[in-house]
């Protein structure tokens, strides 16, 4: 994670945008850029985007806000895919 975020103040995201961020990375195309606010405040260039895509592919899971526990949690890629299909 440090290698991806070392040059960017990218330490937060908007709760609820996890699915849109995941889909943006899964698409494999930098344009159109993801979301409002977060990435406008923290510009992401194409090289950074490619690093995020690589991390997404290698991580084997995803972070998301889970209302039931009031926290950001990690789940496997398979669990994430099932969750977003609902």
Rosetta blueprint (number, residue, H / E / L):
1 X L
2 X H
3 X H
4 X H
5 X H
6 X L
7 X L
8 X L
9 X L
10 X L
11 X L
12 X L
13 X L
14 X L
15 X L
16 X L
17 X L
18 X H
19 X H
20 X H
21 X H
22 X H
23 X H
24 X H
25 X H
26 X H
27 X H
28 X L
29 X L
30 X L
31 X L
32 X L
33 X L
34 X L
35 X L
36 X L
37 X L
38 X H
39 X H
40 X H
41 X H
42 X L
43 X L
44 X L
45 X L
46 X H
47 X H
48 X H
49 X H
50 X H
51 X H
52 X H
53 X H
54 X H
55 X H
56 X H
57 X H
58 X H
59 X H
60 X L
61 X E
62 X E
63 X E
64 X E
65 X E
66 X E
67 X L
68 X L
69 X L
70 X L
71 X E
72 X E
73 X E
74 X E
75 X E
76 X E
77 X H
78 X H
79 X H
80 X H
81 X H
82 X H
83 X H
84 X H
85 X H
86 X L
